[in-house]
């Protein structure tokens, strides 16, 4: 067992976390697994912020395939993150876990507007805070939104949930010889264009000294282990 856990963290989850085996939409089993992992993780850390992607519903990057303008596609993706956020909030509340959703785009009365002060107020009260709507602007990914929100709320680390156990030199599913990196520096990720997060998010983390832990979220109990500072996945930090 590692030492003392983090006090405040930001967890970045892809929208596909909610789709399960259905490949799209929200799968009840996948949502239930996510809630159970968060509930267990809160035994180690009470102040958890979450940024959810919206790719299980609509990915802005696919907009051109529908003859939709890129900017419009990104706005549609923002709406998808709000749908996911509402689902997660209510699923957490159904298990007795306090949760709030804050939106970067005006969605009253569906979701309260985001501000760093309001987010910290909820986190201080021990509530899970779900940040929806991305950055509120097109042309930015939810990865960048996650790095931005982590910095704004004073998170000690950004937790990037994936389907593989860390950062690899290539896709480990396709390349069995892919090398896993236990520790990486920000500039290595950027120069090698490794699939960690959007490079804008990595640069933002680098410029502000925000460490990033990349880990396999789908191994039961892995989130709690990451919050307890156990050595799982990969860590991206300064040199």
C-alpha positions in Angstrom: 0.0 0.0 0.0 1.3 3.4 -0.9 1.3 6.5 1.3 -1.3 9.1 1.9 -3.9 9.6 -0.8 -4.5 12.7 -2.8 -6.8 15.4 -1.3 -8.3 16.7 -4.6 -8.2 15.1 -8.1 -9.7 15.5 -11.5 -10.7 12.3 -13.3 -11.0 12.4 -17.1 -13.3 9.7 -18.6 -14.1 9.2 -22.2 -17.8 9.0 -23.2 -17.2 5.4 -24.3 -16.8 4.6 -20.6 -20.6 4.7 -20.4 -21.3 2.8 -23.6 -20.1 -0.6 -22.5 -20.6 -3.4 -25.0 -23.3 -1.4 -26.8 -20.6 0.8 -28.5 -22.9 3.8 -28.3 -25.4 5.5 -26.0 -25.5 4.7 -22.2 -25.3 1.1 -21.1 -26.8 0.5 -17.6 -24.1 -2.0 -16.7 -21.3 0.4 -17.7 -22.9 3.2 -15.8 -23.3 1.0 -12.7 -19.6 -0.1 -12.9 -18.5 3.6 -13.1 -20.6 4.5 -10.1 -19.3 1.6 -8.0 -15.7 2.5 -8.8 -16.3 6.1 -7.8 -18.0 5.0 -4.6 -15.1 2.8 -3.7 -12.5 5.5 -4.6 -14.2 8.0 -2.4 -13.0 6.0 0.6 -9.5 7.2 -0.3 -10.3 10.7 -1.7 -13.4 12.7 -1.0 -12.7 15.6 -3.4 -13.2 14.2 -6.9 -14.0 16.3 -10.0 -14.9 14.5 -13.3 -14.8 15.5 -16.9 -16.8 13.2 -19.1 -16.4 13.1 -22.9 -19.4 12.7 -25.2 -18.1 10.3 -27.8 -20.6 7.6 -27.0 -23.3 10.0 -28.3 -21.6 12.2 -30.8 -18.0 13.1 -31.6 -17.3 16.4 -33.1 -14.5 15.0 -35.2 -17.1 13.0 -37.2 -19.1 16.1 -38.1 -17.8 16.3 -41.7 -19.1 12.9 -42.4 -22.6 14.2 -41.8 -22.0 17.4 -43.8 -22.0 19.3 -40.5 -19.7 22.2 -39.9 -16.8 21.5 -37.5 -17.9 24.2 -35.1 -21.5 22.9 -35.0 -20.2 19.3 -34.5 -18.2 20.5 -31.5 -21.3 22.2 -30.0 -23.2 18.9 -30.5 -20.4 17.1 -28.6 -20.7 19.6 -25.8 -24.4 18.7 -25.5 -23.5 15.1 -25.4 -21.2 15.6 -22.4 -24.1 17.3 -20.6 -26.4 14.3 -21.3 -23.6 12.0 -19.9 -23.1 14.2 -16.9 -26.8 14.2 -16.0 -26.9 10.4 -16.2 -23.8 10.1 -14.0 -25.0 12.7 -11.5 -28.4 10.9 -10.9 -26.8 7.5 -10.8 -24.4 8.7 -8.1 -27.2 10.3 -6.1 -29.3 7.1 -6.4 -26.5 5.4 -4.4 -26.4 8.1 -1.7 -23.4 9.9 -3.1 -23.7 13.7 -3.3 -23.0 14.9 -6.8 -23.5 18.1 -8.8 -23.1 19.0 -12.5 -21.6 22.3 -13.6 -21.9 23.3 -17.2 -19.6 25.6 -19.1 -22.4 26.6 -21.4 -25.7 28.1 -20.3 -28.1 25.2 -19.7 -30.3 26.6 -17.0 -32.5 25.1 -15.6 -30.9 21.8 -16.7 -27.5 22.4 -15.1 -25.9 25.1 -13.0 -23.3 27.3 -14.7 -19.6 26.6 -14.0 -17.4 28.7 -11.9 -14.2 27.7 -10.0 -15.6 29.1 -6.8 -18.8 27.1 -7.1 -16.9 23.9 -8.0 -14.6 24.3 -4.9 -17.6 24.9 -2.7 -19.1 21.6 -3.7 -15.8 19.8 -3.5 -15.1 21.1 0.0 -18.5 19.7 0.9 -17.4 16.3 -0.3 -19.6 16.2 -3.4 -18.5 14.7 -6.7 -18.5 17.5 -9.2 -19.1 16.7 -12.9 -17.8 19.3 -15.3 -19.9 19.3 -18.5 -19.8 21.2 -21.7 -16.1 21.0 -22.4 -14.3 24.3 -22.3 -17.5 26.0 -23.6 -15.8 26.7 -26.9 -15.5 24.8 -30.1 -12.1 23.5 -31.4 -11.0 22.3 -27.9 -11.2 18.7 -26.7 -12.6 17.5 -23.4 -9.0 16.5 -22.6 -8.1 20.2 -22.7 -11.2 20.9 -20.6 -10.0 18.3 -18.1 -6.5 19.9 -17.8 -8.1 23.4 -17.5 -10.6 22.4 -14.8 -7.9 20.5 -12.9 -5.8 23.7 -12.7 -8.8 25.9 -11.9 -9.9 23.8 -8.9 -6.4 23.2 -7.6 -6.3 19.4 -8.3 -3.1 17.7 -7.2 -3.2 15.4 -10.2 -5.1 14.7 -13.4 -6.2 11.1 -13.7 -6.7 9.9 -17.3 -8.8 6.8 -17.5 -8.1 4.5 -20.4 -8.6 0.9 -21.6 -4.9 -0.1 -21.3 -2.6 0.0 -18.3 -0.7 3.2 -19.1 1.2 4.8 -21.9 2.8 2.6 -24.6 5.1 3.2 -27.6 2.3 1.8 -29.8 -1.2 0.4 -29.5 -0.6 -2.7 -27.2 -3.7 -4.3 -28.6 -2.3 -4.3 -32.1 1.4 -4.5 -31.3 2.4 -7.1 -28.7 6.0 -5.6 -28.7 4.8 -2.2 -27.6 6.8 -0.8 -24.8 5.1 0.5 -21.7 6.5 3.7 -20.1 6.2 3.7 -16.3 7.4 7.4 -16.2 7.4 10.0 -18.9 8.2 13.7 -19.2 5.7 16.1 -20.8 8.1 17.0 -23.6 8.6 13.3 -24.4 4.8 12.8 -24.9 4.7 15.9 -27.1 7.7 15.1 -29.2 6.8 11.5 -29.7 3.1 12.3 -30.2 2.2 9.5 -27.8 -1.5 8.7 -27.3 -1.9 10.1 -23.8 -4.2 13.0 -24.2 -4.7 15.8 -26.6 -1.3 17.6 -27.0 -2.8 20.9 -26.0 -3.9 19.4 -22.7 -0.4 17.9 -22.2 1.2 21.3 -22.9 -1.2 23.0 -20.5 -0.3 20.5 -17.8 3.4 20.9 -18.5 3.3 24.7 -18.3 1.6 24.5 -14.9 3.4 21.4 -13.4 0.2 19.3 -13.3 1.1 15.6 -13.2 -1.0 13.1 -15.3 -1.6 9.5 -14.3 -2.7 7.3 -17.1 -4.2 3.9 -16.0 -6.6 1.1 -16.9 -9.9 2.2 -15.4 -11.6 -1.0 -16.3 -9.6 -3.1 -13.8 -11.8 -3.2 -10.7 -10.4 -1.1 -7.9 -7.8 0.6 -10.1 -9.1 4.1 -9.5 -8.9 3.7 -5.7 -5.3 2.4 -6.1 -4.4 5.4 -8.2 -5.8 7.7 -5.6 -3.8 5.9 -3.0 -0.7 6.7 -5.1 0.0 3.1 -5.9 2.2 2.5 -8.9 -0.2 1.6 -11.6 -0.3 2.7 -15.2 2.1 5.5 -16.2 2.9 8.9 -14.8 3.6 12.0 -16.9 5.5 14.8 -15.1 8.2 17.4 -15.4 11.9 16.6 -15.9 
